[in-house]
Amino acid sequence: MRLFIAEKPTLGKAIAEALEIKKRHKGYIECANGDTVTWCVGHLLEQAEPEDYDEAYKTWSLEDLPIVPTTWKMLPKPETAEQLALVTELIQKADSLVHAGDP
């Protein structure tokens, strides 16, 4: 299955309409040709807060700056976690991915 990942729902719908919609689901659309279209809803991930790296940074001071982690963490946004889980699940089933978002 080829998976199109659109930037937002409206773009996903337009792509699916161009490919011919077979069935709509919550968070994705199956197309008649076997492709699937899903989308992001804004940013699905956000940068971790300083305290997510070290509890000592929960109340950091100027002496702590700059805080530069060796590995940056990205965390699911609570309001988009369900869509992120769906996109991740669909990626696992896909044979190929088509990026249809911002570069």
N, C-alpha and C positions, 0 to 999 in steps of 0.2 A: 504494500500500500504506500502510495506517495502522500506525505503529510505536508500540507501548506500551513504555516504558522503566520497568521496575519498580525499586524500591529494592534488592531482593534476590531471589535465585533462588526462594525459597518463594512470594513474592508473585507473581512472574512465572508460576510454575506454576499458581497459583490463578486468575489472570486468563485464562491460556490454556485452562484447563479450563472456565471459564465461557463462553468463546467457541467451544469445541470444538476439540480438538487434532487437527491433520492429520498433522504430522510433527515429531518432536523432533530437534534438532541440538545440537551442543556450543555452549552459550552463547545459544541462542535456540530458539523454538518457532514453527512455522508453524501458523496456525489455519485451519479449514475455510472461513471467510468471506474469506480473503485477507489478514487482518491478521497481523502478526508481533509476538511478544512477546520482549523481551530484558530484561536486568537488569544492575544494578551489583553488585559484590561488595565491599561496604564502599566506601571512597573510591577512585575510579579515578585520581584526581590528588592530588598533595600540593604544598604550598608549597615553592618552591625554597629551598635553604639559602643563607646569606649569601655563601659563596664562589661560588655560581652567578651572582651579580650582579657580583662583583669578587673576583679572586684575593687581593687584599689583606685581605679579610675572613675568610680561612681561619683566621687567628690574630688575631682582632680584640681590641681592648682597650676599656676603659671610655670612652676618648676617642672611639671610633667610634660609641658609642650616642647616640641611637637610630639604627638603620639603617632608613631609610625609602626604598625604591626609588621611582622615578618611575612605573614600570610593574611591577606584580606578576607574577611568573612562577609558573605551575603546571606541574609535571612529572609524567609518568606514573609510578605506583608500579611497580617491577619485578614484583611479584607479581600485579598486575592489568593489566599492559600488554596482554596478549593479549585480554582482555575489552574493554578500552578500544578497541583496534583494530577489534574486531568491531562494537561499538556505533557507532563512527564510520562504518564501512562501511555498516551498515544505515541510518543516518541519511541517507546520500547517496542511497539507493534509495527512501526514504520520501516519500510525498505529504504526510503529516501526522504529527505527533508527539503522543503522549499521555503527559504526565508522570504517573507513578504512583509517586512517591517522596515523601520528606519535602518540605515547602514550602521 
